[in-house]
Amino acid sequence: MIKSKHFHVIGVSYKTADIELRSRFSLNETQLHGLFLEAKDAKLRNLLVINTCNRTEIYAWTSTAETLIELLCKHTGTSRNLFDIIGYTHSDSDGFHHLFRVGTGLESQILGDFEIIGQIKKSFYHSKKMTLAHGLLERITNAVIQASKRIKTETEISSGATSVAFASVQYILKNVIDISKKNIVLFGTGKIGANTCENLVKHTQNDHIVLINRTQEKAEKIAGKFPVIVKPFGSLTTAIHDADVLIVATGAQNPTVNLDLIHNNKPLLILDLSIPRNVSPEVNNHPLVKVIHLDELSQITDATFEKRQKHIPKAEKILKEVEDEFFIWLEHRKYVPTLKAFKEKIVLSDNMDNEITSLVDTDQIIQKITGQIAAYLRTNPEKAEETVAVLKNVFDLAPENFNE
């Protein structure tokens, strides 16, 4: 059994790499599944992967961060040398702190973007489905969710829409005149595409937005919620020709919009919200086309953004409160293996008098004894290490066999 002594975080993000470089570490579904399978073979028990347009990170309890770096590089087919240049690692308390900040939107490319907590929940359930999420990971995930909820409800750091989807629509509103009369094409119906569609309908007052997806059923599902026009994938070239604005939000690993699709004789604004980029670089050479990517969208600053910044101190105070509670729990938890070993020692012992054990509930006695020891450790933290050492020596315990 691998001893999970340290909490490690490894990854790349918008803070360390541009979209081209970090897209090399982005995991598609097949790669992610392969990573999980290898993690299980390596006997990892608690592993979380965050794989978004802004970051790819792996969180786990392992003996060394090297294990996680090797997993990421192997399953993305990326060189270790590149990770050493743009990657980062955080361990133990620094790692926990990083996860708390990521999950509460304080590390988001667009400050206060709470879509990240939904992605963390989804990642946790994926890990659980793969039997790679147990008590430790569940506790830290729940703590992060708690911090996110408190910050969202107790501060105004998320005032106004703060997602990439909204930032794209905000950019369009500022840069396209009479947007309600323009032809808008949304290509892609993933999470970002669906959110963008909702924001387009809500803020542009445009009633003839065209939605196209490779799988038409997915587009029609969204059309059931919003007043948009669904067209088949085969009409993409014609739709682009008629478009004033094209938003690309597909999940393809290679460019889906290239110069061959562009036959416009009027200005065309393209917003590429995909990672990796789904608009081929050559499209930038078209004299009538302007391409904007999500990295550029995240740099948009306005009065709303400045207002949110003012709430960072309060958000960080809330974050520290939840973090401190978690660290207290974690401190107490390190004695759990010893208590489990102690409990098993008593259960397996045959030294109790048979006549006595026939008259009492031994399980109840064992629970009471271990409960009293646990309570003593909580209320006397300064004596905890000494007490645990005595238990180990007197009862010849092997707590390492009970590590999660």
RODO-2510 file (C-alpha; in nm, 4 decimals, decimal comma):
residues 404
     n   res          X          Y          Z
     1     m     0,0000     0,0000     0,0000
     2     i     0,1325     0,3438    -0,0959
     3     k     0,1555     0,5792     0,1986
     4     s    -0,0335     0,8957     0,1199
     5     k     0,1639     1,1271     0,3413
     6     h     0,1630     1,4495     0,1424
     7     f    -0,0890     1,6493    -0,0547
     8     h     0,0522     1,7618    -0,3896
     9     v    -0,0748     1,9873    -0,6676
    10     i     0,0835     2,0035    -1,0107
    11     g    -0,0339     2,1899    -1,3173
    12     v    -0,0200     2,4689    -1,5714
    13     s    -0,2505     2,7688    -1,5973
    14     y    -0,3067     3,1018    -1,7692
    15     k    -0,0671     3,2540    -1,5144
    16     t     0,2263     3,0466    -1,6372
    17     a     0,1503     2,9855    -2,0048
    18     d    -0,0357     3,1298    -2,2986
    19     i    -0,3181     2,9423    -2,4646
    20     e    -0,0914     2,7661    -2,7152
    21     l     0,1381     2,6197    -2,4496
    22     r    -0,1184     2,5244    -2,1892
    23     s    -0,3395     2,3612    -2,4524
    24     r    -0,0659     2,0985    -2,4893
    25     f    -0,1440     1,9849    -2,1348
    26     s    -0,5215     1,9832    -2,1848
    27     l    -0,6712     1,6352    -2,1449
    28     n    -0,9401     1,5047    -2,3788
    29     e    -1,1813     1,2394    -2,2500
    30     t    -0,9717     0,9466    -2,3719
    31     q    -0,6532     1,0831    -2,2195
    32     l    -0,8270     1,1606    -1,8914
    33     h    -0,9689     0,8100    -1,8694
    34     g    -0,6250     0,6619    -1,9348
    35     l    -0,4753     0,8816    -1,6620
    36     f    -0,7379     0,7628    -1,4125
    37     l    -0,6769     0,3979    -1,4985
    38     e    -0,3030     0,4342    -1,4461
    39     a    -0,3611     0,6215    -1,1200
    40     k    -0,5710     0,3260    -0,9988
    41     d    -0,2980     0,0817    -1,1012
    42     a    -0,0537     0,2931    -0,8980
    43     k    -0,2840     0,2474    -0,5947
    44     l    -0,3658     0,6160    -0,5645
    45     r    -0,6840     0,6603    -0,3585
    46     n    -0,7608     1,0312    -0,3663
    47     l    -0,7038     1,2124    -0,6959
    48     l    -0,8767     1,5135    -0,8500
    49     v    -0,8198     1,6557    -1,1991
    50     i    -0,9274     2,0081    -1,2957
    51     n    -0,9213     2,0401    -1,6735
    52     t    -1,0594     2,3740    -1,7985
    53     c    -0,9778     2,6341    -2,0607
    54     n    -0,7675     2,8217    -1,8032
    55     r    -0,5852     2,5425    -1,6235
    56     t    -0,5000     2,1747    -1,6082
    57     e    -0,4192     2,0611    -1,2551
    58     i    -0,3894     1,7313    -1,0691
    59     y    -0,4428     1,7120    -0,6937
    60     a    -0,3573     1,3986    -0,4957
    61     w    -0,2063     1,2516    -0,1819
    62     t     0,1175     1,0862    -0,2928
    63     s     0,4665     1,0324    -0,1617
    64     t     0,6017     1,2699    -0,4271
    65     a     0,4709     1,5227    -0,6804
    66     e     0,6841     1,3505    -0,9435
    67     t     0,4188     1,0789    -0,9762
    68     l     0,1586     1,3343    -1,0823
    69     i     0,3896     1,5176    -1,3228
    70     e     0,4708     1,1902    -1,4959
    71     l     0,0997     1,1075    -1,5252
    72     l     0,0196     1,4424    -1,6853
    73     c     0,3113     1,4423    -1,9287
    74     k     0,2568     1,0809    -2,0307
    75     h    -0,1140     1,1111    -2,0999
    76     t    -0,0935     1,4433    -2,2830
    77     g     0,2135     1,3351    -2,4782
    78     t     0,3971     1,6468    -2,3636
    79     s     0,7645     1,6708    -2,2752
    80     r     0,8800     1,6925    -1,9154
    81     n     1,1126     1,9762    -2,0153
    82     l     0,8153     2,1915    -2,1145
    83     f     0,6419     2,1216    -1,7837
    84     d     0,9569     2,2244    -1,5988
    85     i     0,9398     2,5593    -1,7794
    86     i     0,5706     2,6455    -1,7451
    87     g     0,4439     2,4056    -1,4786
    88     y     0,4217     2,4443    -1,1015
    89     t     0,3828     2,2348    -0,7895
    90     h     0,2362     2,3089    -0,4461
    91     s     0,2524     2,0780    -0,1479
    92     d     0,0650     2,0255     0,1789
    93     s    -0,0732     2,3523     0,3241
    94     d     0,0282     2,5489     0,0121
    95     g    -0,1531     2,2917    -0,2005
    96     f    -0,4704     2,3101     0,0077
    97     h    -0,4588     2,6910    -0,0029
    98     h    -0,4228     2,6835    -0,3811
    99     l    -0,7270     2,4565    -0,4197
   100     f    -0,9326     2,6853    -0,1956
   101     r    -0,8379     2,9907    -0,4028
   102     v    -0,9075     2,8147    -0,7322
   103     g    -1,2437     2,6868    -0,6121
   104     t    -1,3591     3,0263    -0,4873
   105     g    -1,2810     3,2147    -0,8073
   106     l    -0,9885     3,4087    -0,6589
   107     e    -0,7492     3,2450    -0,9057
   108     s    -0,9853     3,2656    -1,2037
   109     q    -0,8758     3,4474    -1,5161
   110     i    -1,1895     3,6555    -1,4751
   111     l    -1,2086     3,7422    -1,1050
   112     g    -1,5074     3,5915    -0,9281
   113     d    -1,5901     3,3404    -1,2023
   114     f    -1,7849     3,0827    -1,0023
   115     e    -1,8244     2,8415    -1,2923
   116     i    -1,5056     2,6803    -1,1608
   117     i    -1,6817     2,5343    -0,8558
   118     g    -1,9214     2,3490    -1,0848
   119     q    -1,6231     2,2079    -1,2706
   120     i    -1,4648     2,0972    -0,9418
   121     k    -1,7871     1,9209    -0,8391
   122     k    -1,8008     1,7453    -1,1753
   123     s    -1,4352     1,6430    -1,1429
   124     f    -1,4938     1,5068    -0,7932
   125     y    -1,7889     1,2933    -0,9080
   126     h    -1,5764     1,1642    -1,1948
   127     s    -1,3046     1,0641    -0,9464
   128     k    -1,5632     0,9000    -0,7227
   129     k    -1,7043     0,7040    -1,0148
   130     m    -1,3525     0,5791    -1,0841
   131     t    -1,3104     0,4904    -0,7115
   132     l    -1,0414     0,7562    -0,6792
   133     a    -1,2240     0,9715    -0,4243
   134     h    -1,2490     0,8772    -0,0583
   135     g    -1,2722     1,0518     0,2789
   136     l    -0,9828     1,2939     0,2441
   137     l    -1,0755     1,4201    -0,1004
   138     e    -1,4444     1,4401    -0,0124
   139     r    -1,3698     1,6504     0,2947
   140     i    -1,1483     1,9038     0,1154
   141     t    -1,3933     1,9253    -0,1779
   142     n    -1,6847     1,9939     0,0569
   143     a    -1,4803     2,2575     0,2391
   144     v    -1,4005     2,4327    -0,0893
   145     i    -1,7689     2,4220    -0,1894
   146     q    -1,8611     2,5710     0,1497
   147     a    -1,6077     2,8529     0,1055
   148     s    -1,7349     2,9211    -0,2465
   149     k    -2,0972     2,9439    -0,1301
   150     r    -2,0110     3,1783     0,1559
   151     i    -1,8041     3,4109    -0,0618
   152     k    -2,0729     3,4195    -0,3278
   153     t    -2,3511     3,5017    -0,0790
   154     e    -2,1601     3,7178     0,1705
   155     t    -1,9639     3,9354    -0,0734
   156     e    -2,0241     4,1058    -0,4068
   157     i    -1,7130     3,9677    -0,5693
   158     s    -1,9371     3,7905    -0,8193
   159     s    -2,1611     4,0915    -0,8793
   160     g    -2,2670     4,0922    -1,2408
   161     a    -2,1888     3,8030    -1,4702
   162     t    -1,8227     3,7131    -1,4545
   163     s    -1,7773     3,4144    -1,6805
   164     v    -1,5929     3,3792    -2,0090
   165     a    -1,9350     3,3463    -2,1709
   166     f    -2,0420     3,6862    -2,0425
   167     a    -1,7044     3,8461    -2,1192
   168     s    -1,7455     3,7433    -2,4828
   169     v    -2,0910     3,8986    -2,5047
   170     q    -1,9674     4,2088    -2,3255
   171     y    -1,6924     4,2425    -2,5852
   172     i    -1,9461     4,2084    -2,8677
   173     l    -2,1746     4,4703    -2,7161
   174     k    -1,8866     4,7169    -2,6926
   175     n    -1,7446     4,6548    -3,0376
   176     v    -2,0362     4,5760    -3,2690
   177     i    -2,2877     4,8487    -3,3533
   178     d    -2,6565     4,7536    -3,3787
   179     i    -2,5866     4,4005    -3,2594
   180     s    -2,9590     4,3200    -3,2463
   181     k    -2,9679     4,3513    -3,6257
   182     k    -2,6459     4,1621    -3,6983
   183     n    -2,6099     3,8007    -3,8004
   184     i    -2,4599     3,5987    -3,5121
   185     v    -2,3463     3,2389    -3,5502
   186     l    -2,2597     3,0250    -3,2474
   187     f    -2,0646     2,7127    -3,3401
   188     g    -2,0465     2,4599    -3,0536
   189     t    -2,2873     2,3584    -2,7775
   190     g    -2,0630     2,2534    -2,4899
   191     k    -2,0894     2,4179    -2,1478
   192     i    -1,9273     2,7428    -2,2610
   193     g    -2,1333     2,7407    -2,5809
   194     a    -2,4589     2,6934    -2,3900
   195     n    -2,3708     2,9692    -2,1421
   196     t    -2,2704     3,2007    -2,4267
   197     c    -2,5993     3,1312    -2,6029
   198     e    -2,7924     3,2278    -2,2901
   199     n    -2,5958     3,5522    -2,2527
   200     l    -2,6355     3,6361    -2,6217
   201     v    -3,0124     3,5993    -2,6059
   202     k    -3,0351     3,7934    -2,2816
   203     h    -2,8105     4,0888    -2,3654
   204     t    -2,8127     4,1400    -2,7441
   205     q    -3,1895     4,1452    -2,8020
   206     n    -3,1104     3,9531    -3,1196
   207     d    -3,3882     3,7164    -3,2285
   208     h    -3,2133     3,5433    -3,5188
   209     i    -2,9016     3,3886    -3,3635
   210     v    -2,7895     3,0783    -3,5545
   211     l    -2,6715     2,7759    -3,3567
   212     i    -2,4666     2,5021    -3,5278
   213     n    -2,3163     2,1879    -3,3799
   214     r    -2,1692     1,8695    -3,5256
   215     t    -2,4355     1,6758    -3,3356
   216     q    -2,7558     1,8546    -3,4278
   217     e    -2,9548     1,6962    -3,1431
   218     k    -2,7427     1,8843    -2,8882
   219     a    -2,8094     2,2123    -3,0664
   220     e    -3,1817     2,1409    -3,0763
   221     k    -3,1793     2,0688    -2,7034
   222     i    -3,0435     2,4179    -2,6360
   223     a    -3,2878     2,5653    -2,8875
   224     g    -3,5630     2,4246    -2,6702
   225     k    -3,4568     2,6663    -2,3968
   226     f    -3,3703     2,9758    -2,6007
   227     p    -3,5148     3,1439    -2,9115
   228     v    -3,2393     3,0548    -3,1579
   229     i    -3,2279     2,9092    -3,5076
   230     v    -3,0677     2,5664    -3,5438
   231     k    -2,8953     2,4832    -3,8707
   232     p    -2,7208     2,1593    -3,9727
   233     f    -2,3445     2,1253    -3,9582
   234     g    -2,3332     2,1084    -4,3386
   235     s    -2,4510     2,4696    -4,3610
   236     l    -2,1588     2,6069    -4,1572
   237     t    -1,9792     2,7639    -4,4553
   238     t    -2,2930     2,9452    -4,5726
   239     a    -2,3743     3,0582    -4,2198
   240     i    -2,0245     3,1997    -4,1741
   241     h    -2,0502     3,3806    -4,5099
   242     d    -2,3629     3,5594    -4,3889
   243     a    -2,2332     3,6236    -4,0373
   244     d    -2,1173     3,9488    -3,8799
   245     v    -2,0104     3,7691    -3,5619
   246     l    -1,8926     3,4078    -3,5273
   247     i    -1,8431     3,2540    -3,1842
   248     v    -1,6524     2,9256    -3,1804
   249     a    -1,6959     2,7147    -2,8664
   250     t    -1,6304     2,3594    -2,9808
   251     g    -1,4357     2,0980    -2,7888
   252     a    -1,2286     1,9723    -3,0827
   253     q    -0,8582     1,9035    -3,0370
   254     n    -0,7771     2,0534    -3,3792
   255     p    -0,8937     2,3717    -3,5573
   256     t    -1,2507     2,3463    -3,6868
   257     v    -1,2563     2,6871    -3,8581
   258     n    -0,9909     2,7429    -4,1240
   259     l    -0,9421     2,9856    -4,4098
   260     d    -1,1288     2,7562    -4,6508
   261     l    -1,4524     2,8286    -4,4612
   262     i    -1,4137     3,2075    -4,4842
   263     h    -1,5675     3,3591    -4,7989
   264     n    -1,6921     3,6832    -4,6480
   265     n    -1,7091     4,0114    -4,8343
   266     k    -1,7871     4,2120    -4,5195
   267     p    -1,6171     4,2475    -4,1778
   268     l    -1,6368     3,9378    -3,9590
   269     l    -1,5598     3,9274    -3,5859
   270     i    -1,4607     3,5808    -3,4609
   271     l    -1,4429     3,4963    -3,0916
   272     d    -1,2618     3,1700    -3,0258
   273     l    -1,3598     3,0415    -2,6798
   274     s    -1,2054     2,6981    -2,7286
   275     i    -0,8984     2,5287    -2,5876
   276     p    -0,6996     2,4310    -2,7752
   277     r    -0,7674     2,7037    -3,0315
   278     n    -1,0347     2,5967    -3,2776
   279     v    -0,9747     2,8828    -3,5216
   280     s    -0,6718     2,8241    -3,7396
   281     p    -0,4011     3,0949    -3,7106
   282     e    -0,4163     3,1522    -4,0889
   283     v    -0,7637     3,3030    -4,0468
   284     n    -0,5983     3,6076    -3,8906
   285     n    -0,4505     3,6861    -4,2328
   286     h    -0,7927     3,7480    -4,3873
   287     p    -0,8242     4,1269    -4,4371
   288     l    -1,1892     4,1386    -4,3255
   289     v    -1,1592     3,9101    -4,0232
   290     k    -1,0679     3,9952    -3,6650
   291     v    -1,0059     3,7013    -3,4287
   292     i    -1,0275     3,7387    -3,0499
   293     h    -0,9391     3,4575    -2,8121
   294     l    -1,0473     3,4014    -2,4523
   295     d    -0,7096     3,5156    -2,3147
   296     e    -0,7787     3,8581    -2,4635
   297     l    -1,1364     3,8574    -2,3363
   298     s    -1,0192     3,7989    -1,9811
   299     q    -0,8204     4,1212    -1,9911
   300     i    -1,1339     4,3314    -2,0285
   301     t    -1,1614     4,5616    -1,7284
   302     d    -1,4570     4,7801    -1,6498
   303     a    -1,6342     4,9402    -1,3555
   304     t    -1,7940     4,6080    -1,2613
   305     f    -1,4562     4,4365    -1,2450
   306     e    -1,3070     4,7171    -1,0360
   307     k    -1,6031     4,6931    -0,7999
   308     r    -1,5430     4,3207    -0,7536
   309     q    -1,1782     4,3803    -0,6705
   310     k    -1,2804     4,5826    -0,3670
   311     h    -1,4388     4,2715    -0,2176
   312     i    -1,1239     4,0592    -0,2330
   313     p    -1,0194     4,1292     0,1321
   314     k    -1,3575     4,0156     0,2663
   315     a    -1,3527     3,7091     0,0416
   316     e    -1,0050     3,6169     0,1645
   317     k    -1,1161     3,6566     0,5261
   318     i    -1,4030     3,4128     0,4689
   319     l    -1,1663     3,1800     0,2880
   320     k    -0,9269     3,1792     0,5844
   321     e    -1,2088     3,0932     0,8259
   322     v    -1,3114     2,7879     0,6267
   323     e    -0,9485     2,6923     0,5669
   324     d    -0,8687     2,7102     0,9390
   325     e    -1,1617     2,4800     1,0174
   326     f    -1,0348     2,2351     0,7589
   327     f    -0,6786     2,2429     0,8940
   328     i    -0,8039     2,1732     1,2473
   329     w    -0,9917     1,8711     1,1125
   330     l    -0,6830     1,7622     0,9192
   331     e    -0,4624     1,7959     1,2287
   332     h    -0,6929     1,5714     1,4278
   333     r    -0,7217     1,3258     1,1419
   334     k    -0,3520     1,2418     1,1463
   335     y    -0,4143     1,0452     1,4658
   336     v    -0,6923     0,8356     1,3105
   337     p    -0,4582     0,5566     1,1854
   338     t    -0,3266     0,5084     1,5418
   339     l    -0,6790     0,4945     1,6818
   340     k    -0,7809     0,2414     1,4164
   341     a    -0,4744     0,0295     1,4936
   342     f    -0,5531     0,0512     1,8659
   343     k    -0,9143    -0,0501     1,8069
   344     e    -0,8142    -0,3515     1,5976
   345     k    -0,5608    -0,4555     1,8629
   346     i    -0,8337    -0,4732     2,1245
   347     v    -1,0765    -0,6514     1,8930
   348     l    -0,8229    -0,9207     1,8131
   349     s    -0,7114    -0,9623     2,1727
   350     d    -0,8209    -1,2795     2,3494
   351     n    -0,7173    -1,1600     2,6937
   352     m    -1,0674    -1,0584     2,8077
   353     d    -1,2371    -1,2968     3,0453
   354     n    -1,5008    -1,4981     2,8585
   355     e    -1,7473    -1,4680     3,1461
   356     i    -1,7210    -1,0884     3,1422
   357     t    -1,7425    -1,0549     2,7663
   358     s    -2,0573    -1,2642     2,7651
   359     l    -2,2272    -1,0081     2,9892
   360     v    -2,1272    -0,6876     2,8152
   361     d    -2,1205    -0,5429     2,4653
   362     t    -1,7487    -0,5448     2,3798
   363     d    -1,8055    -0,3310     2,0698
   364     q    -1,9625    -0,0648     2,2883
   365     i    -1,6682    -0,0761     2,5276
   366     i    -1,4176    -0,0470     2,2441
   367     q    -1,6057     0,2456     2,0898
   368     k    -1,6193     0,4190     2,4279
   369     i    -1,2470     0,3744     2,4933
   370     t    -1,1367     0,4936     2,1487
   371     g    -1,3894     0,7778     2,1679
   372     q    -1,2445     0,8952     2,4971
   373     i    -0,8914     0,8840     2,3570
   374     a    -1,0006     1,0809     2,0477
   375     a    -1,1720     1,3405     2,2663
   376     y    -0,8589     1,3734     2,4805
   377     l    -0,6440     1,4320     2,1707
   378     r    -0,8828     1,7047     2,0492
   379     t    -0,8997     1,8876     2,3809
   380     n    -0,5303     1,8479     2,4637
   381     p    -0,3521     1,9110     2,1342
   382     e    -0,0262     1,9981     2,3127
   383     k    -0,0142     1,6415     2,4535
   384     a    -0,1401     1,4655     2,1427
   385     e     0,1963     1,3609     1,9999
   386     e     0,3129     1,2267     2,3352
   387     t    -0,0133     1,0370     2,3916
   388     v    -0,0054     0,8783     2,0472
   389     a     0,3592     0,7764     2,0967
   390     v     0,2682     0,6037     2,4250
   391     l    -0,0174     0,4150     2,2594
   392     k     0,2118     0,2972     1,9806
   393     n     0,4778     0,1737     2,2211
   394     v     0,2545     0,0141     2,4845
   395     f     0,0320    -0,1707     2,2372
   396     d     0,2945    -0,2240     1,9652
   397     l     0,0737    -0,0558     1,7015
   398     a     0,1387    -0,0248     1,3279
   399     p    -0,0727     0,2798     1,2258
   400     e     0,0930     0,2964     0,8843
   401     n    -0,1236     0,0009     0,7834
   402     f    -0,4321     0,2169     0,8292
   403     n    -0,3343     0,5161     0,6188
   404     e    -0,6017     0,6099     0,3655
***
